[in-house]
Amino acid sequence: MYLFHLDTFTTKSLAGPITAERWDNAGALFEPFMQRPMSDTRALILNQVLRGLALNREPGWNFPGNFLELSFDELRDHDARLSLEIGPHCTDPDGQASIAAVCILADVALAIAMRGHAGYAMRMATVTLALQFTGAPRQGPLAATSHFDGLHDGLARKQGLARAELTAGGQPLCTVHGSFQMLDDRNDLPPIPLRKRGVSAEPQALTPDLLVTHEREIYDHARQALETGSTGFEQRFWGIQPQAREGGATGILKNGPQVGNRVGHTQGGLTFALAAQTAQAALGEDWNMVGISTWYVRPGTGPALRADAEIAHQGGTTAVVKADVKDADGRLVLAAVANLSRKGARD
């Protein structure tokens, strides 16, 4: 099938699992705004950004979820099943699904299971979130099966418990546990549009000349993230590129419409990902993250969030890293503790 390039008059035949219907809808021909041919990968990513922006025009949800096109495959009163198809827009340079994509899926899967009880217009705040990894590669489609375990008794404000199992390519990837506090049922917030892949109607195609100001900001940010760098597109797009330092690591996430939830705060899964990736950077690629537990203190607001990770213990084969995420005023947004283990020799 053929996809019209965004930056040139020419077309390019694309191979791979992406369906013609999907990308023809997202990639309608329009007048070029720059005369530079793009690679297939660049075209696919920018088309996915435009598709996410088109989906985001339906009120009720957020750009990260629409950009990743999370699919709500099954929804019941206490259970849910979601899935995510990986592609160049959400993979690391090694081809695996990014940690950010996994964290967003985990956060949404738990929350949506609770929303089956609380209602889909209810505002909820993540209170705790913990992931325990199996070590399986993050390859193939991601899926999450989640369950609402009920409300915690005797609290001043209702707080629910949920759990999930995530798979990658059908193989167990991680288990997830979390808790969420019900905030309010806002009449001015429409319910989350629960789109299902292959069933829900296709969004109207967007082209760059049709974007409004905040959409253009996201699109231009994506184009900048596609420029050559030491990390992959996805890390530059979300802005999570932690740097190791003596005894730990530091990561900065700049807030903007591309990382916001439906009320403008940093999406909870991305806040989690900032802590997780900064904790990983403290020890480097010779270590695998086995598990990470987080406690949410306040919403991520302001111009940027900063994660500081400190190595609390580093033994021969196991280590513990503590990470705090704070806003620009130095207020604690999230606290995390991660356990990592040294990689073994490959067979």
Secondary structure, DSSP 4 states (H G I P E B T S, - for coil): -EEE-SSSS-EEE--SS--HHHHHHH------SS-----HHHHHHHHHHHHHHHHHTSTTS-HHHHHHT-EEEEE-SSEEEEEE---TTSB-TTSSBPHHHHHHHHHHHHHHHHHHHH-TTEEEEEEEEEEEE------S-EEEEEEEEEEPTT-SS-EEEEEEEEEETTEEEEEEEEEEEEEEE-TTSPPP----TTTSPPPPP--GGG--HHHHHHHHHHHHHTS--SS-HHHHHHT---EEETTEEEEEEE-STTTB-TTSSBPHHHHHHHHHHHHHHHH-TTEEEEEEEEEE-S---SSEEEEEEEEEEE-SSEEEEEEEEEETT--EEEEEEEEEEEPPPP-
